[in-house]
Each structure stands twice: as structure tokens, then as C-alpha cells.
Amino acid sequence: MNVLGIHIAVELIQIVVAVVAFLAFIGVNVLVLVLMERKVAGRFQRRPGPYEVGPHGSLQTLADAVKMMAKELHTPRGADKVLFWAAPIVTFAPVVVSFMPIPFGPKYLTGWEVNLGVVLILAFASLGVFGICLAGWSSNNKWSLIGAARAVAQSVAYEIPLLLSVLAIAFQVGSLNLSEITAGQGSWPWQWNVAVQPLAFFIFVVSMLGETNRAPFDLPEAESELTAGFHTEYSGMGFGLFFMAEYAAMVVVCSVGTVLFLGGWKGPVFDGPWWFLAKVYGLLFVMMWFRWTFPRVRFDQLLNINWKWLTPLALLNLLAVAFLVKVV
């Protein structure tokens, strides 16, 4: 085998190992985040949350996962069976790939080192909406169809300010490689990109709520209006894959936000993946805080926030950054 063949084989092995590791991380992370969200919700609502299964309810999500896997997989009458069961996979698979270019730490803690890492994540993140669209259309349920239509409109809208805020950082650093963006920041908060571009960070945070369908922007699900929205007809692990995809997407956007604005794995002392995870879980806590604090907006308000405020502000911020980079 020549040198090129050996190099390709090593790359493939590295990618396979990274995918397996990320699948394991997603599974464990969902258990942790569901328990975390229940406890956060309980604190905000002045109640203990899960408390019976395991010490202080620590095994409740594991029990729920076992129960979900044991549930029957049901296909609704009149549904398109192939598309109906392809939809959860189409939604979940791109999220796994989105973890690949994220640098969790220095050197070897990146699944796949690629110069266009930001573009890769944004491209695969946008594929998730196709799975939601398939789920709503193939379910033969009007509430699911309305939820899918809302998801498409919401995703298309909020991808624009999200992309513009990311481009502002790319212009500033001169690279789309997430490792290089991390290397361009220091270890202290005033050396992070959030100190230079607070407006871009604000736009990114609001847009990531819209992209991940999190409250107050959870209109595709909206249980008070659409029963459960696009996944109304799903049971067992069909619903479980949508559930896992949502929480995994939350980790992806928080990881990208950490790399772009919060210095990645760098910290005041002892740089490493522990700082990266601390920042990611800090942003995840903020997302949960928003969910249990703010009421759900109407759909017209959702789009007005994007088209009347976020997109114009993101454009102005990008133009200002481009001007300063060119002049300075």
C-alpha cells in the first residue's frame, strides 16, 4: 500500500472512531441534559423535579429511556411508511456529523480537522429541517403538517442572521477553521471574541434558539396549539430520535458559540476540554433558563423578530466588521 492509501485508511479509521465516540457522547449527554432541564424547571417553578428513581432522581432519565425503547413503533393509517420512518434518521444523522470539526480541546480532540469547519456545520445543521418536513408531511396529520410548515419557515428565516453573525467572526479572524478561530483568542474573557463583537454574540444566541426550536421559539411543536406538532404521530424510539436530535443540536450550537465567541477550550488556568464543556453547559443552562422564563411568541412575532431586527442588525454588524478589517 502506498503512502496515499495509508493516509486515507488512517483518516477513515479516525472518522469511524470519532463517529462512534460522538454517538456515545450524544446518548450520555441526552440523559444528563434531560435531568438537568427537569431540575432547572423544578427550581424555576419551586418544586423538586424528579426525585424518586435513584438518589435525588438521578436515574429517572435512564428509566425513561428504557421505557421509551420498550414502546411499540406505530405507523399511522394513511401515512407514507418509508418517509415516515426515514424522517427521524434524516433529522438525527446530520447532527452527529456536525460534531466532527468541533475542537473539544488542543491537538487530538477534534474529530476531523477541516479548513471549512464552520461551513460544514452550517450545511449539515440545515439538513435537519428536511427530516422535520418529511415527518410532518408523511404523518397524514394536519397538526403535524402545520408544525412542519412552521419549522421550514422558521429555519430558513433564522439561518440568515445566524450565518451573518458567524461570518463576522470569520472576517475578523480570516479563517473558517474552528481550531484557528480558537487559537486566535486568549485565555481571559476580555481576550475572547465576545468582548470585540457583543452584538454578533447576541444575534447568535437568539438565532440558535430559533434554529433549535427552543422556547420561546418552539412553534413547530407548540403543544398548546398543535398537540405535539411535527412528531405528534411518533412513538417509541421514533420520537426518541427526534428528542435526541434536538438535544444534540443544542450541544452543537452551544459548542460553535463557545468556539466562536468564548475562547473554546481556553481558560484563565489549565487550558483543556474541561473549560470547553463548562462554557457549553453554561450556554445550555441559559437556553433552559429562557425556556422556563419567557412565554412562547406568536408566529408573526417570531418572524418579525428575525426580519425586522436580527437580520438588519446582523448585516450592519457584518458591514462594520468588513470595513474595520479592510481599513485596519
TISEZA-479412 format. One record per residue (C-alpha): residue in three letters; x, y, z; residue number from 1. Coordinates in Angstrom, 2 decimals, decimal comma. Example, Ala and Ser with C-alpha at 12.3 -4.5 7.8 and 13.67 -1.06 7.14 Angstrom:
<sites>
+-----+---------+---------+---------+-----+
: res :      px :      py :      pz :   n :
+-----+---------+---------+---------+-----+
: ALA :   12,30 :   -4,50 :    7,80 :   1 :
: SER :   13,67 :   -1,06 :    7,14 :   2 :
+-----+---------+---------+---------+-----+
</sites>
This chain:
<sites>
+-----+---------+---------+---------+-----+
: res :      px :      py :      pz :   n :
+-----+---------+---------+---------+-----+
: MET :    0,00 :    0,00 :    0,00 :   1 :
: ASN :    1,40 :    3,41 :   -1,00 :   2 :
: VAL :    1,64 :    6,46 :    1,25 :   3 :
: LEU :   -1,62 :    7,95 :   -0,07 :   4 :
: GLY :   -3,52 :    4,74 :    0,64 :   5 :
: ILE :   -2,16 :    4,57 :    4,19 :   6 :
: HIS :   -3,13 :    8,21 :    4,76 :   7 :
: ILE :   -6,69 :    7,60 :    3,51 :   8 :
: ALA :   -7,00 :    4,46 :    5,67 :   9 :
: VAL :   -5,85 :    6,36 :    8,77 :  10 :
: GLU :   -8,32 :    9,19 :    8,03 :  11 :
: LEU :  -11,19 :    6,72 :    7,64 :  12 :
: ILE :  -10,32 :    4,94 :   10,89 :  13 :
: GLN :  -10,15 :    8,30 :   12,67 :  14 :
: ILE :  -13,55 :    9,32 :   11,29 :  15 :
: VAL :  -15,18 :    6,00 :   12,28 :  16 :
: VAL :  -13,75 :    6,20 :   15,81 :  17 :
: ALA :  -14,91 :    9,81 :   16,10 :  18 :
: VAL :  -18,45 :    8,95 :   14,95 :  19 :
: VAL :  -18,71 :    6,11 :   17,49 :  20 :
: ALA :  -17,37 :    8,37 :   20,24 :  21 :
: PHE :  -19,84 :   11,13 :   19,36 :  22 :
: LEU :  -22,76 :    8,68 :   19,31 :  23 :
: ALA :  -21,81 :    7,56 :   22,81 :  24 :
: PHE :  -21,40 :   11,18 :   23,90 :  25 :
: ILE :  -24,82 :   12,12 :   22,49 :  26 :
: GLY :  -26,52 :    9,23 :   24,30 :  27 :
: VAL :  -24,97 :   10,06 :   27,68 :  28 :
: ASN :  -25,41 :   13,78 :   27,13 :  29 :
: VAL :  -29,14 :   13,44 :   26,46 :  30 :
: LEU :  -29,59 :   11,60 :   29,78 :  31 :
: VAL :  -27,70 :   14,36 :   31,59 :  32 :
: LEU :  -29,43 :   17,26 :   29,83 :  33 :
: VAL :  -32,96 :   15,89 :   30,34 :  34 :
: LEU :  -32,30 :   15,52 :   34,06 :  35 :
: MET :  -30,68 :   18,96 :   34,11 :  36 :
: GLU :  -33,66 :   20,53 :   32,35 :  37 :
: ARG :  -36,14 :   18,88 :   34,70 :  38 :
: LYS :  -34,21 :   20,10 :   37,73 :  39 :
: VAL :  -33,86 :   23,61 :   36,28 :  40 :
: ALA :  -37,59 :   23,69 :   35,50 :  41 :
: GLY :  -38,33 :   22,46 :   39,02 :  42 :
: ARG :  -36,23 :   25,21 :   40,60 :  43 :
: PHE :  -37,88 :   27,90 :   38,50 :  44 :
: GLN :  -41,30 :   26,54 :   39,42 :  45 :
: ARG :  -40,39 :   25,99 :   43,11 :  46 :
: ARG :  -40,67 :   22,20 :   43,08 :  47 :
: PRO :  -38,04 :   19,43 :   43,38 :  48 :
: GLY :  -38,46 :   17,85 :   39,93 :  49 :
: PRO :  -37,74 :   14,10 :   39,54 :  50 :
: TYR :  -36,90 :   12,72 :   42,96 :  51 :
: GLU :  -37,88 :    9,06 :   43,33 :  52 :
: VAL :  -35,77 :    6,97 :   40,90 :  53 :
: GLY :  -32,19 :    6,89 :   42,16 :  54 :
: PRO :  -30,56 :    9,38 :   44,55 :  55 :
: HIS :  -32,46 :   12,68 :   44,13 :  56 :
: GLY :  -33,99 :   11,35 :   40,89 :  57 :
: SER :  -30,61 :   10,92 :   39,17 :  58 :
: LEU :  -31,71 :    7,69 :   37,40 :  59 :
: GLN :  -35,09 :    8,99 :   36,22 :  60 :
: THR :  -33,96 :    9,72 :   32,65 :  61 :
: LEU :  -32,34 :    6,28 :   32,37 :  62 :
: ALA :  -35,66 :    4,68 :   33,42 :  63 :
: ASP :  -37,49 :    6,84 :   30,87 :  64 :
: ALA :  -35,05 :    5,77 :   28,14 :  65 :
: VAL :  -35,65 :    2,07 :   28,90 :  66 :
: LYS :  -39,41 :    2,65 :   28,86 :  67 :
: MET :  -39,19 :    4,50 :   25,52 :  68 :
: MET :  -37,20 :    1,70 :   23,89 :  69 :
: ALA :  -39,82 :   -0,81 :   25,04 :  70 :
: LYS :  -42,73 :    1,08 :   23,48 :  71 :
: GLU :  -44,38 :   -0,14 :   20,27 :  72 :
: LEU :  -43,45 :    1,54 :   16,98 :  73 :
: HIS :  -46,74 :    2,53 :   15,38 :  74 :
: THR :  -47,35 :    3,72 :   11,83 :  75 :
: PRO :  -50,49 :    5,88 :   11,42 :  76 :
: ARG :  -53,17 :    4,81 :    8,94 :  77 :
: GLY :  -52,66 :    6,54 :    5,60 :  78 :
: ALA :  -49,08 :    7,58 :    6,35 :  79 :
: ASP :  -46,22 :    7,11 :    3,87 :  80 :
: LYS :  -44,40 :    4,34 :    5,73 :  81 :
: VAL :  -40,98 :    4,77 :    4,08 :  82 :
: LEU :  -40,79 :    8,54 :    4,54 :  83 :
: PHE :  -42,43 :    8,33 :    7,96 :  84 :
: TRP :  -39,61 :    6,18 :    9,36 :  85 :
: ALA :  -36,87 :    7,83 :    7,31 :  86 :
: ALA :  -37,68 :   11,23 :    8,84 :  87 :
: PRO :  -36,20 :   10,58 :   12,34 :  88 :
: ILE :  -33,00 :    9,23 :   10,79 :  89 :
: VAL :  -32,72 :   12,19 :    8,39 :  90 :
: THR :  -33,13 :   14,51 :   11,37 :  91 :
: PHE :  -30,64 :   12,74 :   13,65 :  92 :
: ALA :  -27,80 :   11,77 :   11,28 :  93 :
: PRO :  -26,66 :   15,30 :   10,26 :  94 :
: VAL :  -26,34 :   16,32 :   13,91 :  95 :
: VAL :  -23,79 :   13,55 :   14,50 :  96 :
: VAL :  -21,69 :   14,75 :   11,53 :  97 :
: SER :  -21,89 :   18,33 :   12,83 :  98 :
: PHE :  -19,77 :   17,34 :   15,85 :  99 :
: MET :  -16,83 :   16,28 :   13,65 : 100 :
: PRO :  -15,00 :   19,61 :   13,09 : 101 :
: ILE :  -15,55 :   20,97 :   16,63 : 102 :
: PRO :  -12,29 :   21,25 :   18,64 : 103 :
: PHE :  -13,12 :   19,99 :   22,13 : 104 :
: GLY :   -9,52 :   20,57 :   23,18 : 105 :
: PRO :   -5,99 :   21,02 :   21,85 : 106 :
: LYS :   -4,40 :   18,75 :   19,24 : 107 :
: TYR :   -6,14 :   15,37 :   19,02 : 108 :
: LEU :   -9,54 :   16,25 :   20,50 : 109 :
: THR :  -11,07 :   17,16 :   17,13 : 110 :
: GLY :  -12,98 :   14,51 :   15,21 : 111 :
: TRP :  -12,00 :   15,81 :   11,78 : 112 :
: GLU :   -9,71 :   18,77 :   11,20 : 113 :
: VAL :  -11,11 :   20,64 :    8,20 : 114 :
: ASN :  -10,49 :   24,19 :    6,98 : 115 :
: LEU :  -14,18 :   24,81 :    6,23 : 116 :
: GLY :  -15,45 :   23,53 :    9,58 : 117 :
: VAL :  -17,96 :   26,36 :   10,07 : 118 :
: VAL :  -19,43 :   25,80 :    6,59 : 119 :
: LEU :  -19,68 :   22,04 :    7,21 : 120 :
: ILE :  -21,61 :   22,54 :   10,45 : 121 :
: LEU :  -23,99 :   25,10 :    8,95 : 122 :
: ALA :  -24,60 :   22,89 :    5,90 : 123 :
: PHE :  -25,45 :   19,78 :    7,92 : 124 :
: ALA :  -27,42 :   21,73 :   10,52 : 125 :
: SER :  -29,74 :   22,96 :    7,78 : 126 :
: LEU :  -30,48 :   19,36 :    6,72 : 127 :
: GLY :  -32,34 :   18,65 :    9,96 : 128 :
: VAL :  -35,32 :   20,69 :    8,78 : 129 :
: PHE :  -35,79 :   18,23 :    5,89 : 130 :
: GLY :  -36,39 :   15,45 :    8,40 : 131 :
: ILE :  -38,94 :   17,59 :   10,22 : 132 :
: CYS :  -40,62 :   18,42 :    6,92 : 133 :
: LEU :  -40,77 :   14,72 :    5,98 : 134 :
: ALA :  -42,19 :   13,82 :    9,39 : 135 :
: GLY :  -44,98 :   16,37 :    9,13 : 136 :
: TRP :  -45,88 :   15,61 :    5,51 : 137 :
: SER :  -45,77 :   11,81 :    5,77 : 138 :
: SER :  -47,76 :   11,53 :    9,03 : 139 :
: ASN :  -51,16 :   12,15 :    7,41 : 140 :
: ASN :  -51,97 :   14,50 :   10,29 : 141 :
: LYS :  -52,93 :   18,15 :    9,85 : 142 :
: TRP :  -51,25 :   19,23 :   13,09 : 143 :
: SER :  -48,00 :   17,56 :   12,02 : 144 :
: LEU :  -48,19 :   19,24 :    8,62 : 145 :
: ILE :  -48,70 :   22,68 :   10,16 : 146 :
: GLY :  -45,77 :   22,07 :   12,51 : 147 :
: ALA :  -43,56 :   21,05 :    9,58 : 148 :
: ALA :  -44,53 :   24,17 :    7,61 : 149 :
: ARG :  -43,70 :   26,32 :   10,62 : 150 :
: ALA :  -40,34 :   24,55 :   11,02 : 151 :
: VAL :  -39,34 :   25,26 :    7,41 : 152 :
: ALA :  -40,29 :   28,96 :    7,63 : 153 :
: GLN :  -38,53 :   29,33 :   10,98 : 154 :
: SER :  -35,36 :   27,53 :    9,95 : 155 :
: VAL :  -34,99 :   29,43 :    6,67 : 156 :
: ALA :  -35,52 :   32,74 :    8,50 : 157 :
: TYR :  -33,13 :   32,25 :   11,41 : 158 :
: GLU :  -30,34 :   30,70 :    9,36 : 159 :
: ILE :  -29,71 :   34,13 :    7,82 : 160 :
: PRO :  -28,79 :   36,16 :   10,95 : 161 :
: LEU :  -27,00 :   33,09 :   12,35 : 162 :
: LEU :  -24,82 :   32,87 :    9,24 : 163 :
: LEU :  -24,17 :   36,64 :    9,21 : 164 :
: SER :  -23,04 :   36,60 :   12,85 : 165 :
: VAL :  -20,70 :   33,68 :   12,10 : 166 :
: LEU :  -19,32 :   35,46 :    9,03 : 167 :
: ALA :  -18,50 :   38,50 :   11,16 : 168 :
: ILE :  -16,14 :   36,33 :   13,24 : 169 :
: ALA :  -14,74 :   34,66 :   10,11 : 170 :
: PHE :  -13,96 :   38,09 :    8,62 : 171 :
: GLN :  -12,28 :   39,18 :   11,83 : 172 :
: VAL :  -10,12 :   36,07 :   12,17 : 173 :
: GLY :   -9,62 :   35,43 :    8,45 : 174 :
: SER :  -10,46 :   31,73 :    8,67 : 175 :
: LEU :  -13,35 :   29,26 :    8,72 : 176 :
: ASN :  -11,32 :   26,67 :   10,61 : 177 :
: LEU :  -12,67 :   26,32 :   14,15 : 178 :
: SER :   -9,26 :   25,40 :   15,58 : 179 :
: GLU :   -7,72 :   28,55 :   14,11 : 180 :
: ILE :  -10,59 :   30,66 :   15,46 : 181 :
: THR :   -9,90 :   29,22 :   18,92 : 182 :
: ALA :   -6,17 :   29,83 :   18,57 : 183 :
: GLY :   -6,83 :   33,49 :   17,71 : 184 :
: GLN :   -8,36 :   34,10 :   21,16 : 185 :
: GLY :   -6,67 :   34,44 :   24,54 : 186 :
: SER :   -7,32 :   32,70 :   27,83 : 187 :
: TRP :   -9,11 :   35,55 :   29,59 : 188 :
: PRO :  -12,69 :   36,78 :   28,93 : 189 :
: TRP :  -11,59 :   40,18 :   27,64 : 190 :
: GLN :   -9,46 :   38,36 :   25,04 : 191 :
: TRP :  -12,41 :   36,42 :   23,66 : 192 :
: ASN :  -14,33 :   37,46 :   20,55 : 193 :
: VAL :  -17,44 :   38,23 :   22,61 : 194 :
: ALA :  -15,62 :   41,26 :   24,01 : 195 :
: VAL :  -14,92 :   42,51 :   20,48 : 196 :
: GLN :  -18,28 :   41,61 :   18,92 : 197 :
: PRO :  -21,00 :   41,57 :   21,61 : 198 :
: LEU :  -23,72 :   42,37 :   19,05 : 199 :
: ALA :  -22,77 :   39,34 :   16,94 : 200 :
: PHE :  -22,87 :   37,18 :   20,08 : 201 :
: PHE :  -26,34 :   38,47 :   20,99 : 202 :
: ILE :  -27,63 :   37,76 :   17,46 : 203 :
: PHE :  -26,05 :   34,29 :   17,54 : 204 :
: VAL :  -27,69 :   33,39 :   20,87 : 205 :
: VAL :  -31,17 :   34,48 :   19,74 : 206 :
: SER :  -30,75 :   32,76 :   16,37 : 207 :
: MET :  -29,58 :   29,50 :   17,93 : 208 :
: LEU :  -32,84 :   29,39 :   19,92 : 209 :
: GLY :  -34,76 :   29,76 :   16,67 : 210 :
: GLU :  -32,65 :   27,15 :   14,85 : 211 :
: THR :  -33,08 :   24,53 :   17,57 : 212 :
: ASN :  -36,84 :   25,17 :   18,01 : 213 :
: ARG :  -36,38 :   26,02 :   21,66 : 214 :
: ALA :  -38,82 :   28,12 :   23,68 : 215 :
: PRO :  -39,81 :   30,87 :   23,30 : 216 :
: PHE :  -39,42 :   29,88 :   19,61 : 217 :
: ASP :  -40,80 :   26,30 :   19,79 : 218 :
: LEU :  -43,62 :   26,95 :   17,29 : 219 :
: PRO :  -43,09 :   23,70 :   15,27 : 220 :
: GLU :  -44,10 :   21,72 :   18,38 : 221 :
: ALA :  -46,37 :   24,17 :   20,27 : 222 :
: GLU :  -48,28 :   21,61 :   22,32 : 223 :
: SER :  -50,95 :   24,15 :   23,27 : 224 :
: GLU :  -51,80 :   24,62 :   19,57 : 225 :
: LEU :  -50,64 :   21,55 :   17,62 : 226 :
: THR :  -50,79 :   18,66 :   20,14 : 227 :
: ALA :  -47,07 :   17,93 :   19,61 : 228 :
: GLY :  -46,50 :   19,42 :   16,18 : 229 :
: PHE :  -44,45 :   17,55 :   13,61 : 230 :
: HIS :  -43,83 :   14,49 :   15,84 : 231 :
: THR :  -47,42 :   14,03 :   17,03 : 232 :
: GLU :  -47,75 :   10,58 :   15,42 : 233 :
: TYR :  -44,38 :    9,19 :   16,58 : 234 :
: SER :  -43,94 :    6,74 :   19,44 : 235 :
: GLY :  -41,08 :    4,80 :   20,99 : 236 :
: MET :  -37,64 :    5,41 :   19,51 : 237 :
: GLY :  -39,16 :    7,19 :   16,51 : 238 :
: PHE :  -39,94 :   10,02 :   18,90 : 239 :
: GLY :  -36,70 :    9,24 :   20,76 : 240 :
: LEU :  -34,55 :   10,07 :   17,71 : 241 :
: PHE :  -36,25 :   13,46 :   17,34 : 242 :
: PHE :  -35,74 :   14,03 :   21,06 : 243 :
: MET :  -32,05 :   13,09 :   20,87 : 244 :
: ALA :  -31,55 :   15,20 :   17,74 : 245 :
: GLU :  -32,94 :   18,29 :   19,48 : 246 :
: TYR :  -30,66 :   17,98 :   22,49 : 247 :
: ALA :  -27,66 :   17,08 :   20,32 : 248 :
: ALA :  -28,36 :   20,14 :   18,13 : 249 :
: MET :  -28,41 :   22,27 :   21,30 : 250 :
: VAL :  -24,94 :   20,97 :   22,19 : 251 :
: VAL :  -23,69 :   21,65 :   18,64 : 252 :
: VAL :  -24,85 :   25,29 :   18,53 : 253 :
: CYS :  -23,55 :   25,92 :   22,06 : 254 :
: SER :  -20,21 :   24,34 :   21,07 : 255 :
: VAL :  -19,98 :   26,56 :   17,98 : 256 :
: GLY :  -20,86 :   29,60 :   20,10 : 257 :
: THR :  -18,16 :   28,61 :   22,59 : 258 :
: VAL :  -15,54 :   28,32 :   19,85 : 259 :
: LEU :  -16,52 :   31,49 :   18,01 : 260 :
: PHE :  -17,09 :   33,83 :   20,96 : 261 :
: LEU :  -15,94 :   32,34 :   24,27 : 262 :
: GLY :  -12,40 :   31,16 :   23,62 : 263 :
: GLY :  -13,15 :   27,47 :   23,07 : 264 :
: TRP :  -11,11 :   25,23 :   25,38 : 265 :
: LYS :   -9,01 :   28,12 :   26,71 : 266 :
: GLY :   -9,44 :   29,35 :   30,26 : 267 :
: PRO :   -7,66 :   31,53 :   32,81 : 268 :
: VAL :   -5,73 :   28,48 :   34,11 : 269 :
: PHE :   -5,09 :   24,94 :   32,89 : 270 :
: ASP :   -6,42 :   25,13 :   29,33 : 271 :
: GLY :   -8,28 :   21,99 :   28,27 : 272 :
: PRO :  -11,57 :   20,32 :   27,35 : 273 :
: TRP :  -12,96 :   20,94 :   30,87 : 274 :
: TRP :  -13,16 :   24,67 :   30,06 : 275 :
: PHE :  -14,88 :   23,89 :   26,77 : 276 :
: LEU :  -17,51 :   21,70 :   28,43 : 277 :
: ALA :  -18,03 :   24,24 :   31,25 : 278 :
: LYS :  -18,77 :   27,00 :   28,72 : 279 :
: VAL :  -21,01 :   24,74 :   26,63 : 280 :
: TYR :  -23,07 :   23,71 :   29,64 : 281 :
: GLY :  -23,22 :   27,35 :   30,73 : 282 :
: LEU :  -24,86 :   28,24 :   27,41 : 283 :
: LEU :  -27,15 :   25,20 :   27,71 : 284 :
: PHE :  -28,25 :   26,45 :   31,12 : 285 :
: VAL :  -29,06 :   29,84 :   29,54 : 286 :
: MET :  -31,20 :   28,09 :   26,90 : 287 :
: MET :  -33,10 :   26,25 :   29,64 : 288 :
: TRP :  -33,40 :   29,46 :   31,63 : 289 :
: PHE :  -35,03 :   31,15 :   28,63 : 290 :
: ARG :  -37,41 :   28,23 :   28,14 : 291 :
: TRP :  -38,79 :   28,40 :   31,67 : 292 :
: THR :  -38,84 :   32,20 :   31,84 : 293 :
: PHE :  -40,26 :   33,61 :   28,61 : 294 :
: PRO :  -43,70 :   32,78 :   27,14 : 295 :
: ARG :  -43,99 :   31,37 :   23,64 : 296 :
: VAL :  -44,23 :   34,10 :   20,98 : 297 :
: ARG :  -46,81 :   34,14 :   18,18 : 298 :
: PHE :  -45,64 :   33,05 :   14,75 : 299 :
: ASP :  -45,89 :   36,57 :   13,31 : 300 :
: GLN :  -43,80 :   37,86 :   16,24 : 301 :
: LEU :  -41,26 :   35,10 :   15,60 : 302 :
: LEU :  -40,75 :   36,22 :   12,00 : 303 :
: ASN :  -40,84 :   39,94 :   12,87 : 304 :
: ILE :  -38,02 :   39,48 :   15,37 : 305 :
: ASN :  -35,93 :   37,93 :   12,61 : 306 :
: TRP :  -36,73 :   40,06 :    9,56 : 307 :
: LYS :  -37,21 :   43,44 :   11,27 : 308 :
: TRP :  -34,46 :   43,26 :   13,88 : 309 :
: LEU :  -31,95 :   40,43 :   13,77 : 310 :
: THR :  -31,22 :   40,36 :   10,03 : 311 :
: PRO :  -30,75 :   44,17 :    9,64 : 312 :
: LEU :  -28,57 :   44,30 :   12,77 : 313 :
: ALA :  -26,51 :   41,33 :   11,57 : 314 :
: LEU :  -25,99 :   42,99 :    8,17 : 315 :
: LEU :  -24,90 :   46,27 :    9,76 : 316 :
: ASN :  -22,55 :   44,43 :   12,10 : 317 :
: LEU :  -21,03 :   42,45 :    9,22 : 318 :
: LEU :  -20,52 :   45,60 :    7,14 : 319 :
: ALA :  -18,88 :   47,35 :   10,09 : 320 :
: VAL :  -16,54 :   44,40 :   10,69 : 321 :
: ALA :  -15,64 :   44,20 :    6,97 : 322 :
: PHE :  -14,92 :   47,94 :    6,93 : 323 :
: LEU :  -12,72 :   47,81 :   10,04 : 324 :
: VAL :  -10,83 :   44,74 :    8,79 : 325 :
: LYS :  -10,18 :   46,43 :    5,44 : 326 :
: VAL :   -9,11 :   49,75 :    6,95 : 327 :
: VAL :   -7,14 :   48,47 :    9,93 : 328 :
+-----+---------+---------+---------+-----+
</sites>
